[in-house]
């Protein structure tokens, strides 16, 4: 608290008057009469009125390694173990399950050949789509409960002979999800309009009904005009083709050949390979043993320049592209059916003219499908593959993040006649799940492949809360599904280098901190403990907050200018002052008693921020604390009682 400076200046004229004032001041402080204390606070202590303040943390995505002290938690913390800080909420870290959890979407799906997953009905969860070669159908399954355990089957088409590939996106630009398919026997590329937007009424539109041995379908904006075009691979026709969505609503199509001599074309994909901002096309040729990409030379899809990625990839059946090594450009992946391997090619020069081959798996018998995404949630790209001959779906962990070291994880080694693999969050738990189509087993299935760690902890940075009179309450917001919990421990101190022991664990929001944290302790640290007994569930922490009482002029931690302010006044046995530092600099503090004798001093270079400095083991009395920092100087009066 601060005595009015003009009073102090007047008193300093005469040391006897000053001594008399201090004696009266201390006597008033000692009195047990509430009315006198109130009179003291009203008359002598003008700026030490108590005010409530709140310290809150809502974001941890900045990561650990910041021990503090800090004047605001921001988005960082000190130490974390088995926690995921990258999302909007804090949660447990995931790990690969030794035994995956299998969930059947559709059985008796005769000749299941292709699988895809997206939100078809617009309800916010992930539906699953499939193509059945022998049943000649395109089907989607509604994720009825949103968790992937209850499925409602909806038929898109029942007479699509040799249905072999399925994809879904908004074709007509009306905002909902439409479905595309390739029919091998019908030589057909078709899309079905999601007429009512909920996936219950479908209107069929043919893109091309003479596409010889249609084997693969994909859709994206090829010519850069803002609508969705369609691409296909024709196995007998030996070509890669794209159809321009001429009217933008999918009723008029203009055919453009990318390559008409791609022998045994088996797979098509499209993305920006050379980083020039337009859409390029990639293909796999089974008979040619070829992985190739075509440069969209003029950006409109009318002129194509061929670039070979690998022309000796034995039985190339599947192609995909994404950034595998995390260097910002698109790399290429392929599955070699005769070569029995999954491979990725590094886009060495970033423009797709120089490729470096890296093998992901070399003993993958009858490799038939490849896909890539971040499966384990660690921020890099993992690879998934399906091996037809060994009935195997495997995901390969990008162990070092650069695609040169891989760790294999078996998803299912008895998925009979597997033809297709894909990945998406099916159950809405934030983890990536794996999906597959089994041609012999006649089924569409998904697997949980990741589980949450049983326990994780995070320790916050030490917070310098200013001058704290007492800590009031603690609150948090989060989600605790069945089998999970959020627990908290706290500690506070007047010395940030010696924070002391952690409190007992608190599980309730709104907990009083009285008796947990000592009064007049300015430094605070919390620890959160996340626990689960169910590897498929994690608690989520959205925010934490601490309400405390501080002194006027200190709660806002203003560092826009140099300032000196006392802490608890009177204090008991020690004296704390608050120093605001607007720019790094040397700060000198000198504590005098009323005779002018120096009883303590402090000299330190301080960074920008608000800092608390404590002088301990002081005798009862009135003291003057003088601060010097560059051209700035200030003096405050403080009182110490025993």
N, C-alpha and C positions, 0 to 999 in steps of 0.2 A: 504494500500500500504506500501511498505517496502523500506526504504533507504538502500543503500549498506552498509553493516556492517563495512567494513574497513574504509569508509568515516566517519561513526559515531564514531568509536573508535578514529580516529585521532582528530575529533572535540572535543571529550570529554576531551582531554588533557588540554584544556584551556576553562574555562567556558565563557570567553569573546567571544572567537571564536564561541562557541556553541550558545550563545545569539544572536550574529550577524547572524549566519546561520538561526536560527529560525525566526528572524525578516524578513530576505530576503525571506524565504520560505513562510511565511504568506502573505507577500506583493504580491508575485507571485500568490498565490492562489486567492487573491482578485481581481487581474487585470481582466478587461473585454476584453482585447486584446486576440483574439483567438490564434494568433501566439505565444504569450508568454505562454499561457496555454499549448499549444502543446509542447513548449520547456520544460516547467516544467514537463509534463508527461513523456517526452522522457528521460530527464536527471535525475530528482529526483525520479520519481515514476516508478521503473523498473518492479515491479511485480503486479501492480494494473490494468493491461490491462484488458478490459472487454471481456468476452467470453459468447457465448450462451450456455445454458444448458437446459435440458429437464427433467421434472419429470413426470413419467408415471405410471398408474396403469391399469393392464390387468386382474386381478384376485381378487375375493373377497371371495373365498371359505373357507378361514381361519376363517371367522366369525367376529363378533363384539367384543366390549369390550376392544379395544386398543385405548385409547384417544390420545396417543402421549405425547410429540413430538417423531417422528420417523425420521430417515434420509432416509428411503425408505418405501414406502407404503406396499410393499410385497403383501400378499394376505389377509390382515386384514383391519378392519375399526373400527370406534368408535360405532355408533348407527345405527340400521336399523329397519324399521317398514314396515310390509307387503311386504317384498321383499324376493325373493328366490336367495340365493347366492351360491347354490350348483353346478350349471352347469358351462359351459364354458362362459356363458354370464349372466349378471345380469338381472333378470326379476321380474315381479310382483308375489306375492304369490297367490296360488289358494285357493278356498274355495268351499264347497259342494253347488251345486245349489239347491234351494228349489224346483224348477220345472225343471226337466231334459229336454233336447232337443232331441226329437226322430227323427231318420232318418231311413227310410226303405231302406234296401239293395235289398231284393228280396221278392215280394209278389207272391201269387198264387204258392207257393212252397209247394206242397201238402204233409202234414204230416211232416213238418220241425221238425227234431229231434235232430240234432247236429250242432254245429257251432264252427268254429276255424278261426283264423286270422294270416296271415303272408304274407311276400312278395313272391308272386308266380311267377311273371313275371320278377323279377330282376330289376325293375325300381326304387327301393328305397322307395316306399310307401307300405302301408298295404292293401293287398287284403283279401277277406273274402271267406271262404269255408263253404258249408253246405251239410248235408245229409237229403234227403226227403224220409220218410218211405213209403208213399203211391205212390209217383211218381217214386220210385225206382231209384233215380238218385243221383249222386255226382256232385256238381256244384261249380264253383268258380266265384266270381265277381271281375272284374278288377276295381280298384279305379282310374277311368279314369282321373279325375282332381287332384288327390292326396289329396283332402280335404274331401272325403267321401260323396260328394253330387251328383256325377254322376257315375253310375255303368254300366259296360258292362258285361253281363252274358256269361260265357263259360262253356259248359258241359264237364265234365270229363268222366262220364259213364251214359248211359241211360237205362241200363238193369241190375241194381244191386238190386235184389229183397229184399225189406225190409231194404233198406239202413238206418242204425241206428247210425253209429259213423264215424267221419271223423277226420283225423289228417294229418299233412304235415311236411316233413323234407327231407333232401337229402339222399335217400336210396342207390343210385348207386355210390355215391362219385364223381359225375362229376361237382359238384359245384352249381347246381340249385336245386329248390324245387320240390320234387315229392309229390304225394298225396297217402294216405292210407285210406282204408275204411273197415268197418265191415257190412255185410249183414245178418240180423237176419233170414230171410226166406231162403236165399240161403246157409246158414251155411258157409259163405265165408269170408276169410281175403284176401284182394287184395291190390296191390299197382300199381299206374299208373306212368309210366316214363314220365317226362316232356321232351319230345323228342327234341324239338327245344329250350328249355330253356325259352320260353316266355309264356308257358301255353296255346298254341293254338293247339298243336299236342300232343296226349297222346297215350302211348303204355301200354297195360294192362299186368300185370304179377300176376299170382295167387301165393299166399303164402300157403294157405290151403283152399281147397274147401269142406272140410268135418269137419268143426269146429262147432259142433252142437249148434245152437242158439247163433251165434256170436253176442255179445252185445257191446263190447268195444275193441278199438284198440289203441296202443301206440307204439312208436319206439324210441330206443336209443341203445347205445353200451352196451350190457349186458356182453359179455365175455372179454371185454377189449382188443380186437384186432384191434381197430381203425375204424371199419366200423359200419354201422347202422343195428341193429337187430330189430325184430318186436315182440310185445307182444299182447296177446289177452285174453279176458274173454269170456267163452262159458257158456251161461245161462242154456241150457239144458244139455250140456256136463259136467257141474259142475267142470270145470277145468280152471286153469290159466296156460297158455302156452307161451313159447317164441320160436321163430324160428331164428336159426343162419344163418346169411348171409354168407353162406359157401364160395362163390367165391368173396364176397366183392362187387359185382355189382348187386345183387338182382335177379339173375336168378336161383340160386341153394339154396334151403333152407333145413335146418336140424331141425326137431322138437325136443324140449326138454320140458317135463312137469315139471312145478313148483309144482303144487298141483292138483291131479286128483280127489279129493273128497271135493271140495269147493262148497257146495250145493247152487245153484242159483247164481253162479258167475255173477256179474253185472258190475264191473268196475275194471280196471287195471291201475297201474301207476308204475314208476320205478325211483329210485334215491338212493343215498348213505344214508341209514338210520343210520348206526352205526359208520360212520366216519372212516371206514378203507380204503377208496379210491376206492372201487369197487361198482358196481351197484346192489342194492337190489330191490326186487319187492314187491309191495303192492296191495292188492285186497279188494273188498267189495263183500260180499255174501248176497243176498237179502233174501233167505230162511233160511240161517244159522244165520242171524242177526249178521254178523261177519265182523270186520275189522282186517285184518291180514297183517303182513309183513314177507317175507321170506329172510333170510340171505344168500347171495351168498358166501357160506362157503369157497370154494376154489378159488373164484374170476373169475372162467371161466364159471359159470352158469350150472355146471353139478351136483353140490351137494348143496342142499338147506336145511336150518334149519328154521322151522316154529316158529314164535313168535306172539302170540295173542296180539292185541292192545285192543280190546273190543269185547267180544263174546256175548254181550247182547244189540246190537245196532239195534233196532227194524226196520226191513226192510231196511237194509243197501243197498244203491243204488249207491253211488258215493264216491270215495276216491281221496285224493290229499295229497301232502306233501311239506312242505317248512318250513323255520325258522319263526315261528309265534312270539315268545317272544324275538327274537333278541339276543339269547345267543350263537349263532354260530352253533347249531346242527339242524337237521331236525325233525320237529314235523309233526303230521299226522292230517288231517281233513277229516270229513265224513258228508254225508247227509243221514238221516234216514227217509224213506218214511212213515212208520207207526208211528215212534217215533216223527215225525213232528218237528225235530230239526236239527240244524247245530252245530257240535261239533268239538273241536280240542283237541288232546291229547298231552300233554307236554312230550317230550323226557327227562325225569327227570334225568337219569344218563348219557345221551348223547350217549349211545350205544344201545338204543332201547330195553332194558330189563325191565325197570321200566317206567310206563306211568301214568300221572296224567290227569284226565279228566276235561275239561273246556267247559261249554256250551256257545255258541255264541248267539244262538236264540232258544227259547224254544216253540214258538208258530208259527211254520213255516209249515203250513198245507200241507202235501204231499211233503216234501222236496225231491228233485230229482237230484239236481246237486250242486256241490260246487267247488269253485276255490279261489285262494288267490294271491294277489299281492299288491303293494303299490298304492292304488287308489288316495289318496289325496296328494301324493308327499312329505310327511313329514318324509320319511325314514324308516317307519316301515311297517309291513305286515297287510293289511286289508283283509277281507273275503267277498266273494260274494256267494249268494245262490239263487236257483230257487225253488219256491214252486208251484207244479203242480195244486193242488186243489184250491188254491187262486189266480192263474194266476199272481204270484208275483215274481219280481226280486228285490232283496234288496242287498245293500252292507253295511257291518258293519265296522265302523271305530274303529281301534285299539287305543282307546282313550289315554291310558297310555303307549302304546308301548310294554307292556308285555303280552297282551292278556287276562287280567283279567277284564278289563272294556271295554264294547262295546257300541257304539252309532249307532243305525240303521238309514239308509237313504234309502228311497224308490226310486227305479229307475223307475219301472212301476208296478202298481197293477192291470192292466187290460190287461195283455199279455196272450191271451187265450191259455191255454194248454201248458204253458212253459215247455220245456224239457231240455234245456241246457243253461248254462251261461259261458261266457268267457270275458276276458278283454285284450285290446291292445290299442295303440295309433293309431286310425283309420285316423284321419284328419291331423296328422303330426304337431300338435301344442305343443307337449311336454307333454300333459296331458293324463292320462289313461282314455280310454273310455270303456263302457260296451257293450257287444254283447249278443244277445239271440236268441234262436230258439223256435218258438211257433207251437206246433203240431196241435192245433185246428185252430189257426189263419193263419196257412200256410205261415208263414213269417219269414224272417231273418232280424233282426233290430239291429241298434246300437244307443247308447245314449251318448250325452255329459252330464257328471255328475258333472264336475268341472268347475268353472269359475274363471277368474282373478279378484283380488281386484281392485277397481276403482283407487286407488292411493297408492303409496308406496314411502318411502324416505330412503335414506342412507346418513349418514354423515361420511366423511372420518376421519381417524386419522389426527392430526395436523402434518404437514410435516415441519421439520427443513431443509430448502433448502440451508443452508450455508449462505454466505454473498451475498445478492441480491442487485443489483443496481436498476433494475426495472423489473416488470412483463410485458411480451411481448404479447403472444397470448394463447388462450385456444382452444383445439380441442378434438373431440371425434369421435369414430366409433360405429355404432349401427344400429339397424333396427327399424323403426317406421311404422308398418302397419296402414292401415286406422283406424282412431278413436283413435290412441295412440300418445303419445308424450314423449320426454325426455327433461327435463328442468334442469338448473344448477344454483346454487348460490355459491358465493365465499366470503371469508373474509381472510384478512391477517393482521399481526401485528408484532411488534418488541418484544412483550411479549406474550408468548404462553398461559399464564394464563389469558389473557384478549384479546380475539380475536375480540371482537366488534360485530357489527351487520352484518347480511348477506346482500349481494348485491341484486339488482333486479334480476329477473330470466332471464337467457340467454338460447335461444333455438337453436342457430346456431353454428356449428363447425367453427373454424377459427376466433372466436371473439377476437378483440383486448381487452387487459386488461388495457390499458391506460385509466385512469379516473375511473376504477372500483376498482383496487388494488393500494394502495399507493406505491411509490418508497421506496426503502431501508427498506422493511419489509420482514424479513427472514422466518416468520412462515406463512404457508398457510393451509387452510382447504376448502374443497368443499362439497357441498350437491347436490345430484342428486334426482330429483323428477320424478317418473315414473307414467304415467296416462293412463287410457283407458276409453272409453265410450262403448266399446264392450267387454262383459265378456269372449268372445272366442278369444280375441287378447291381446297380451302384447307387449310393447316395449322391445327391447333387447339392453343392453349396453355391448359393447365388450371392450372398453378401453377409458381412458381419458388421456390427456397430457397437460402440461403447459410448454411453452417455456419462459425462463427468461434470463436475463443478469446478470452474476456474475463476480467475480474478479478472475484472474489467481491464481491457486493453491488452490482454494476453491471449484470449481464446482464439482469435483469428490468425495467430501466428504471422502477422504482417511482416514481411521482410522488404518492403519497398523503400525503407529508410533506416538509418542507424537509430537504435533506441535502447534504453535501459529501463527495466521495470522490475519491482520487487515481486517475490513469490508470496507465500503465506506470510501474513504480517499482522499480528506477531507470529513468529515461528518459535519452535521449542528445541533449543539446543543447537540449532544450526540456522544458517541463513542462505536462502536460494534467491538468485536473481535471474531474470530473463534478458538475454541479449539478442537483438535482431540485427542481422548482418546482411546488407543489401549487395555487397560485393566482397570477395575474399580479401582478408586483411588481418593485420595484427591487432589484437584486442587486449587492452590492459585494464584490470580491475584492481582497485585498492580499497581495503576496508579499514576505516578509522573508527576508534571509539570517541567518546565526547571530549576527551582531552587532546585529541589530535594524534594519538599514538597509532601507528600502523599495526594492526593485529593480524592481517592476512592479505595476500595478494595473488594475482592470477595473470599470466602472460601467455598468450597462445595465438597462433595464426588459425583463424576460423574460416570455414567455407560459407557460402551463401546459405542462409537458413536462420531458424530461431533456435537458440542454444540456452540450456539451463546450466548455471554454474552454482555449485553449492560450497559454502564455507562451513566446516563442521567444528564441533567441540568448542563452541563460543560461550563465554560467560554471559550471564544475564545482563542486559543493558541495551542502550540505544547506539546504533552504528550508522555511519555514513559510508555508502558505497559509491566510489567515483570511477567512472568509465572514461577511457581515452581510446579513440580509434581514428587515426589520421587527424583531421581537423575537428572531429566530433568529440564533445565531452559532455558528461551529464553526471549529476549526483542525486542519489535517492537515500531517504532515511528509512531504516528498518529497525525493528525491535525484536529482541530475543528474550524469551522467558525460559525458566527452568521448571 
